[in-house]
Amino acid sequence: MIRLLIVDDSPLMRRLLRGIFGAEDDFTVEVARDGADALARVHTFAPDVITMDIHMPGMDGMATLDRIMLERPTPVVMVSALTENGAAETLDAMALGAVDFVAKPAGPISLEIEDLAPTLVGKVRLAATAKLSRTSRLAERVRLNTGATSRKAPPHTVVPARPLQRLDSRDGLVLIGTSTGGPPALEAVLTALPANFPWPILIAQHMPATFTGPLARRLDGLCQLHIEETSRPTQLRAGHAYIARGDADVVISRRATGLFAMPAPQSPDHHWHPSVDRMVASAMAHVEPERLIGVLMTGMGDDGAETMARLKQEGGTTIAEAEESAVVWGMPGSLVRRDGAAQVLALSGIADALRALVPSG
């Protein structure tokens, strides 16, 4: 049984959510009315997963999440408004350790919650299996629990599948696919790359359109690279990373002046959007495989695995995030099972590999 704690200050929302999960045969449910109540129940109920409203009186969802991740790290799914402000708050929550989010109904909750139920139940089930990093905020937890001084977290191991040959810096492209747990993983990789990284980076992160713009702006403020959302045809340039607009796909086109990322309507042939498979396939149609690097990181499902495996077979370079660091080892695990990963690397090793493959200067 999955032990679920529902945290929401609305009695109606608590009742509706308890009804949804209570109707499933694999959940044991308790509810908390606010952040203080949630912190107490985290220790007495010991949930496997938590749903958390962001806006609550007193200790709000962000402060409560912060304390949970320090006191008893537990997978948390945030219940977020599908707005620009809601997106920024949700990304902050994921930086604190939340593994996923679900959009709160914009209209009458009692009428729309049933439509949301399958997505919500699926995300919470998946989150219950998510792996939280043992080293995340380790020093803060040590100080909280023992009063000890900070100590350095042990590094992730790097598991190479085979040595990779260094590529030159002319006219290539890095393609990154992520889903559940992706924003913090992207932050870890992109912040470690220099401003003069020679190849453009194109990213398909499964997210709604209201979230990909704020994600790009957040990362742009943290990275030496320039990060932007591809909301219109955009020429790909060195020193830049491009996040595909959510609720759509992105494809590569070649024009006289170079490579362009082109937003495209969702393809009915693909289940997840922006589609990693479609992005990689379009890149392979315009760029020699030897000049492509595919990186598949944390996420549910298998989006990107088929085309990245083909990319490796045709001479391209592929990297899968290792199971030890992935929040959800669905997408990268599927690539590994297809023998499609030239290297399997913990998250902390991916930027190093990219810098080694395509040296700057």
C-alpha positions in Angstrom: 0.0 0.0 0.0 1.1 3.6 -0.8 0.9 5.8 2.3 -0.3 9.2 1.0 -0.5 12.4 3.0 -2.7 15.1 1.5 -1.9 18.7 2.7 -4.4 21.4 1.8 -6.1 24.2 3.8 -9.3 23.8 1.9 -11.8 21.3 3.5 -13.4 20.8 0.1 -10.1 20.0 -1.6 -9.1 17.6 1.2 -12.5 15.9 0.9 -12.3 15.6 -2.9 -8.7 14.4 -3.0 -9.4 11.9 -0.2 -12.3 10.6 -2.2 -10.2 10.2 -5.3 -7.4 8.3 -3.7 -9.7 6.4 -1.3 -11.4 4.9 -4.3 -8.1 3.3 -5.4 -7.1 0.0 -3.8 -3.4 0.8 -3.3 -3.6 3.9 -1.2 -3.8 4.5 2.6 -4.6 8.2 3.0 -4.3 10.8 5.8 -4.9 14.5 5.5 -3.3 17.6 7.0 -5.0 21.0 7.2 -1.9 23.2 7.1 1.9 23.1 7.2 2.3 22.6 11.0 -0.2 19.7 10.9 1.7 18.2 7.9 5.1 18.3 9.7 3.6 16.5 12.7 2.0 13.8 10.5 5.2 13.3 8.4 6.7 11.8 11.5 3.7 10.0 12.9 2.2 8.7 9.7 5.5 8.3 7.8 4.0 8.8 4.3 5.5 7.4 1.1 4.4 10.4 -0.9 2.7 13.8 -0.2 0.5 16.1 -2.2 1.0 19.7 -1.1 -0.9 22.9 -1.9 1.5 25.9 -2.4 -0.8 28.6 -0.9 -1.8 27.9 2.8 -2.2 30.3 5.8 0.6 30.3 8.4 3.3 28.0 7.1 2.8 27.9 3.4 3.6 25.0 1.1 7.1 26.2 0.2 8.1 26.6 3.9 6.5 23.2 4.7 8.3 21.5 1.8 11.6 23.0 2.9 11.2 21.6 6.4 10.1 18.2 5.2 13.1 17.9 2.9 15.4 18.6 5.9 13.6 16.6 8.6 12.3 13.6 6.7 12.9 13.7 2.9 9.8 12.4 1.2 8.6 12.6 -2.5 6.2 15.6 -2.8 3.8 16.5 -5.6 2.9 20.2 -5.5 -0.6 21.3 -6.4 0.0 24.4 -8.4 -1.9 27.1 -10.2 -1.4 26.8 -14.0 -0.3 30.5 -14.3 2.9 32.4 -14.7 3.2 33.1 -11.0 2.2 29.5 -10.3 4.9 28.2 -12.6 7.6 30.3 -10.9 6.5 29.0 -7.5 6.4 25.4 -8.7 10.0 25.7 -10.1 11.1 27.0 -6.8 9.4 24.1 -5.1 11.2 21.6 -7.4 14.5 23.3 -6.6 13.7 22.6 -2.9 13.1 18.9 -3.7 9.5 18.4 -5.0 9.5 15.7 -7.6 6.5 16.7 -9.7 3.4 19.0 -9.8 -0.2 18.9 -10.9 -2.2 21.8 -12.1 -5.0 22.9 -9.8 -8.4 23.2 -11.6 -8.9 26.8 -12.9 -12.7 26.6 -12.7 -15.2 25.0 -10.2 -13.1 22.5 -8.3 -15.9 20.0 -7.6 -16.7 19.9 -11.4 -13.2 19.6 -12.8 -11.5 17.4 -10.2 -12.8 14.2 -11.7 -11.2 15.1 -15.1 -7.9 15.7 -13.3 -8.1 12.5 -11.2 -6.4 10.0 -13.6 -3.4 12.4 -14.1 -3.2 13.1 -10.4 -3.3 9.5 -9.4 -0.8 8.5 -12.0 1.7 11.2 -10.9 1.3 10.4 -7.2 1.9 6.7 -7.9 5.0 7.5 -9.9 6.2 10.0 -7.3 5.9 7.3 -4.6 8.6 5.3 -6.4 10.8 8.4 -7.0 14.4 8.3 -5.7 15.4 11.3 -3.7 19.1 12.1 -3.7 20.8 11.0 -0.5 23.2 13.9 -0.8 20.8 16.7 -1.5 21.1 19.3 1.3 23.0 16.8 3.3 25.0 19.4 5.2 21.8 21.2 6.3 20.2 17.9 7.5 23.3 17.0 9.5 23.3 20.5 11.2 19.6 20.2 11.9 19.8 16.7 13.3 23.1 16.7 15.2 24.4 20.3 15.3 27.5 19.0 13.5 29.5 21.2 11.2 29.1 20.9 7.4 30.7 18.0 5.7 31.2 17.4 2.0 28.7 15.2 0.4 30.1 12.1 -1.3 30.3 12.4 -5.1 28.2 10.4 -7.5 30.0 7.6 -9.2 30.4 7.7 -13.0 29.8 4.5 -14.9 31.2 4.7 -18.4 29.8 2.2 -21.0 32.8 2.8 -23.3 35.3 5.6 -23.9 34.1 8.5 -26.1 36.1 10.2 -28.8 36.6 13.9 -28.5 34.7 15.8 -31.2 35.7 19.1 -32.8 33.7 22.2 -32.2 32.3 22.8 -35.8 28.6 22.7 -36.4 27.2 20.2 -34.0 24.2 20.0 -31.6 23.5 18.6 -28.2 19.9 17.2 -27.7 18.6 16.8 -24.1 15.4 15.0 -23.1 13.9 15.2 -19.6 10.6 14.7 -17.9 9.7 14.1 -14.2 12.5 15.5 -12.1 13.9 17.4 -15.1 14.2 21.0 -14.0 16.7 20.4 -11.2 18.6 18.0 -13.4 18.8 20.6 -16.2 20.0 23.1 -13.7 22.8 20.8 -12.5 24.0 20.2 -16.1 23.6 23.7 -17.6 25.1 25.6 -14.7 28.3 23.6 -15.1 28.8 24.5 -18.8 30.9 27.6 -19.8 29.5 30.6 -21.7 31.6 29.6 -24.7 30.4 26.0 -25.0 30.8 25.5 -28.8 27.6 23.6 -29.7 24.0 24.8 -29.2 21.9 22.8 -26.8 18.2 22.0 -27.6 16.0 20.7 -24.7 12.7 18.9 -24.7 11.3 19.0 -21.2 7.8 17.6 -20.7 5.9 20.6 -19.3 2.9 22.8 -20.0 3.5 26.0 -22.1 3.0 28.2 -19.0 6.0 26.6 -17.4 8.7 26.4 -20.1 9.1 30.2 -20.4 9.6 30.6 -16.6 11.9 27.6 -16.6 14.0 29.2 -19.3 14.2 32.5 -17.5 15.1 30.9 -14.2 17.9 28.9 -15.8 19.1 32.0 -17.8 19.6 33.8 -14.5 21.7 30.9 -13.1 23.8 29.8 -16.1 26.8 31.2 -18.0 25.0 30.0 -21.1 22.2 32.1 -22.5 18.9 30.1 -22.1 15.7 30.9 -23.9 12.4 29.3 -24.8 11.7 28.4 -28.5 8.3 30.1 -28.9 9.1 31.0 -32.6 11.6 29.9 -35.3 15.0 30.4 -33.6 18.5 30.1 -35.1 20.7 27.9 -33.0 23.9 29.5 -31.8 26.9 28.4 -29.7 26.8 29.4 -26.1 23.0 29.1 -26.1 20.6 26.5 -24.8 17.0 26.4 -26.0 14.0 25.0 -24.2 11.2 23.8 -26.4 7.9 25.5 -25.7 5.5 23.2 -23.7 2.2 21.8 -25.1 3.9 21.6 -28.5 6.8 19.9 -30.2 10.1 21.2 -31.6 11.8 20.2 -34.9 15.1 21.1 -36.5 15.3 22.8 -39.9 18.4 23.8 -41.9 18.4 27.2 -43.7 21.1 29.0 -45.6 22.2 30.7 -42.4 22.3 27.6 -40.3 20.2 25.4 -38.0 16.9 26.5 -36.7 14.6 25.2 -33.9 11.0 25.3 -35.2 8.0 25.1 -32.9 5.5 22.6 -34.2 2.0 21.4 -33.2 1.8 18.3 -31.1 2.2 15.2 -33.2 -0.5 12.6 -32.6 2.1 9.9 -33.2 3.9 10.8 -29.9 2.5 10.5 -26.4 4.6 13.0 -24.6 5.3 16.7 -25.5 7.5 18.3 -26.3 8.5 15.0 -27.9 12.1 14.0 -27.5 11.8 11.3 -30.2 10.5 13.8 -32.7 13.2 16.4 -31.8 16.0 13.8 -32.2 14.6 12.4 -35.5 14.3 15.8 -37.0 17.9 16.6 -36.0 19.2 13.4 -37.6 17.5 14.5 -40.9 19.7 17.6 -41.0 22.9 16.9 -39.1 25.3 14.1 -39.5 25.0 11.6 -36.6 28.7 12.1 -35.8 27.9 15.7 -35.0 25.0 15.0 -32.6 25.1 14.2 -28.8 21.9 12.9 -27.3 21.4 13.1 -23.5 18.5 11.4 -21.9 17.9 12.2 -18.2 15.3 11.6 -15.5 11.7 11.0 -16.6 8.8 8.5 -16.8 8.1 6.5 -19.9 10.5 5.9 -22.8 10.3 9.1 -24.9 13.6 9.6 -26.7 14.9 6.1 -26.2 14.1 4.7 -29.6 15.6 7.5 -31.6 18.6 8.0 -29.4 19.3 4.2 -29.7 19.2 4.7 -33.5 21.4 7.7 -33.2 24.1 5.6 -31.5 23.8 2.9 -34.1 24.4 5.4 -36.9 27.5 6.8 -35.3 26.2 9.5 -32.9 27.1 9.9 -29.2 24.5 9.2 -26.5 24.5 9.6 -22.7 21.9 8.1 -20.3 21.6 9.3 -16.7 22.5 6.6 -14.3 19.8 5.0 -12.1 21.6 6.1 -9.0 21.0 9.8 -9.6 17.7 9.8 -11.7 14.6 10.7 -9.8 12.7 8.4 -12.2 14.8 6.0 -14.3 12.2 5.5 -17.0 13.5 7.3 -20.1 17.2 6.8 -19.5 16.6 3.2 -18.3 14.8 2.5 -21.5 17.7 3.8 -23.5 20.1 1.6 -21.6 17.9 -1.5 -22.1 18.0 -0.9 -25.8 21.8 -0.8 -25.7 21.5 2.7 -26.9 23.7 4.5 -24.4 27.4 5.0 -25.3 27.8 6.1 -21.7 25.8 5.8 -18.5 26.7 8.7 -16.2 25.5 10.0 -12.9 24.0 13.5 -13.1 27.2 15.1 -11.7 29.2 13.6 -14.5 27.2 14.7 -17.5 28.4 18.3 -17.9 32.0 17.0 -17.5 31.4 14.6 -20.3 30.0 17.3 -22.6 32.9 19.6 -21.9 35.3 16.7 -22.7 33.5 15.7 -25.8 33.3 19.3 -27.3 36.1 21.3 -25.8 35.8 25.1 -25.7 38.4 27.3 -27.3 
